[in-house]
């Protein structure tokens, strides 16, 4: 009987400690998680931008997506770079599960296109801080968006 009682007390203590740990680590853990995602945004965007530049140097023109079947111009360009071997695969981009990139062909810049969700917005803000930007997240089609901006919002 005492073994059962000790077992029940142990389970209750374990659950209590798990809940306390979750509450204690909550904001710190999510902030660290956002910073890691932000670093990934920056790294993947840089990879796409470098592949875009290399494509232009080697092929004599920048990728334009001609010959690809997707209706989204950005996805056609990325697919073209994958097929020609400039990218191994399309990087993940935002956390929504679909590769979502906005490619500014004039600047050769690749930015993670985020939607309206708070999670992606928080990660984008963290990425922009890491990249040295202090102003608000810009629209993907804004004329004053910097070529090193790691993310932009879809209007």
Secondary structure as a PSIPRED ss2 file (coil, helix, strand):
# PSIPRED VFORMAT (PSIPRED V4.0)

   1 X C   1.000  0.000  0.000
   2 X H   0.000  1.000  0.000
   3 X H   0.000  1.000  0.000
   4 X H   0.000  1.000  0.000
   5 X H   0.000  1.000  0.000
   6 X H   0.000  1.000  0.000
   7 X H   0.000  1.000  0.000
   8 X H   0.000  1.000  0.000
   9 X H   0.000  1.000  0.000
  10 X H   0.000  1.000  0.000
  11 X H   0.000  1.000  0.000
  12 X H   0.000  1.000  0.000
  13 X H   0.000  1.000  0.000
  14 X H   0.000  1.000  0.000
  15 X H   0.000  1.000  0.000
  16 X H   0.000  1.000  0.000
  17 X H   0.000  1.000  0.000
  18 X H   0.000  1.000  0.000
  19 X H   0.000  1.000  0.000
  20 X H   0.000  1.000  0.000
  21 X H   0.000  1.000  0.000
  22 X H   0.000  1.000  0.000
  23 X H   0.000  1.000  0.000
  24 X H   0.000  1.000  0.000
  25 X H   0.000  1.000  0.000
  26 X H   0.000  1.000  0.000
  27 X H   0.000  1.000  0.000
  28 X H   0.000  1.000  0.000
  29 X H   0.000  1.000  0.000
  30 X H   0.000  1.000  0.000
  31 X H   0.000  1.000  0.000
  32 X H   0.000  1.000  0.000
  33 X H   0.000  1.000  0.000
  34 X H   0.000  1.000  0.000
  35 X H   0.000  1.000  0.000
  36 X H   0.000  1.000  0.000
  37 X H   0.000  1.000  0.000
  38 X H   0.000  1.000  0.000
  39 X H   0.000  1.000  0.000
  40 X H   0.000  1.000  0.000
  41 X H   0.000  1.000  0.000
  42 X H   0.000  1.000  0.000
  43 X H   0.000  1.000  0.000
  44 X H   0.000  1.000  0.000
  45 X H   0.000  1.000  0.000
  46 X H   0.000  1.000  0.000
  47 X H   0.000  1.000  0.000
  48 X H   0.000  1.000  0.000
  49 X H   0.000  1.000  0.000
  50 X H   0.000  1.000  0.000
  51 X H   0.000  1.000  0.000
  52 X H   0.000  1.000  0.000
  53 X H   0.000  1.000  0.000
  54 X H   0.000  1.000  0.000
  55 X H   0.000  1.000  0.000
  56 X H   0.000  1.000  0.000
  57 X H   0.000  1.000  0.000
  58 X H   0.000  1.000  0.000
  59 X H   0.000  1.000  0.000
  60 X C   1.000  0.000  0.000
  61 X C   1.000  0.000  0.000
  62 X C   1.000  0.000  0.000
  63 X C   1.000  0.000  0.000
  64 X C   1.000  0.000  0.000
  65 X C   1.000  0.000  0.000
  66 X C   1.000  0.000  0.000
  67 X C   1.000  0.000  0.000
  68 X C   1.000  0.000  0.000
  69 X C   1.000  0.000  0.000
  70 X C   1.000  0.000  0.000
  71 X C   1.000  0.000  0.000
  72 X C   1.000  0.000  0.000
  73 X H   0.000  1.000  0.000
  74 X H   0.000  1.000  0.000
  75 X H   0.000  1.000  0.000
  76 X H   0.000  1.000  0.000
  77 X H   0.000  1.000  0.000
  78 X H   0.000  1.000  0.000
  79 X H   0.000  1.000  0.000
  80 X H   0.000  1.000  0.000
  81 X H   0.000  1.000  0.000
  82 X H   0.000  1.000  0.000
  83 X H   0.000  1.000  0.000
  84 X C   1.000  0.000  0.000
  85 X C   1.000  0.000  0.000
  86 X C   1.000  0.000  0.000
  87 X C   1.000  0.000  0.000
  88 X C   1.000  0.000  0.000
  89 X C   1.000  0.000  0.000
  90 X C   1.000  0.000  0.000
  91 X C   1.000  0.000  0.000
  92 X C   1.000  0.000  0.000
  93 X C   1.000  0.000  0.000
  94 X C   1.000  0.000  0.000
  95 X C   1.000  0.000  0.000
  96 X C   1.000  0.000  0.000
  97 X C   1.000  0.000  0.000
  98 X C   1.000  0.000  0.000
  99 X C   1.000  0.000  0.000
 100 X C   1.000  0.000  0.000
 101 X E   0.000  0.000  1.000
 102 X E   0.000  0.000  1.000
 103 X E   0.000  0.000  1.000
 104 X E   0.000  0.000  1.000
 105 X C   1.000  0.000  0.000
 106 X C   1.000  0.000  0.000
 107 X C   1.000  0.000  0.000
 108 X C   1.000  0.000  0.000
 109 X E   0.000  0.000  1.000
 110 X E   0.000  0.000  1.000
 111 X E   0.000  0.000  1.000
 112 X E   0.000  0.000  1.000
 113 X E   0.000  0.000  1.000
 114 X E   0.000  0.000  1.000
 115 X C   1.000  0.000  0.000
 116 X C   1.000  0.000  0.000
 117 X C   1.000  0.000  0.000
 118 X H   0.000  1.000  0.000
 119 X H   0.000  1.000  0.000
 120 X H   0.000  1.000  0.000
 121 X H   0.000  1.000  0.000
 122 X H   0.000  1.000  0.000
 123 X H   0.000  1.000  0.000
 124 X H   0.000  1.000  0.000
 125 X H   0.000  1.000  0.000
 126 X H   0.000  1.000  0.000
 127 X H   0.000  1.000  0.000
 128 X H   0.000  1.000  0.000
 129 X H   0.000  1.000  0.000
 130 X H   0.000  1.000  0.000
 131 X C   1.000  0.000  0.000
 132 X C   1.000  0.000  0.000
 133 X C   1.000  0.000  0.000
 134 X C   1.000  0.000  0.000
 135 X C   1.000  0.000  0.000
 136 X C   1.000  0.000  0.000
 137 X C   1.000  0.000  0.000
 138 X C   1.000  0.000  0.000
 139 X E   0.000  0.000  1.000
 140 X C   1.000  0.000  0.000
 141 X C   1.000  0.000  0.000
 142 X C   1.000  0.000  0.000
 143 X C   1.000  0.000  0.000
 144 X C   1.000  0.000  0.000
 145 X C   1.000  0.000  0.000
 146 X C   1.000  0.000  0.000
 147 X C   1.000  0.000  0.000
 148 X C   1.000  0.000  0.000
 149 X C   1.000  0.000  0.000
 150 X C   1.000  0.000  0.000
 151 X E   0.000  0.000  1.000
 152 X E   0.000  0.000  1.000
 153 X E   0.000  0.000  1.000
 154 X C   1.000  0.000  0.000
 155 X C   1.000  0.000  0.000
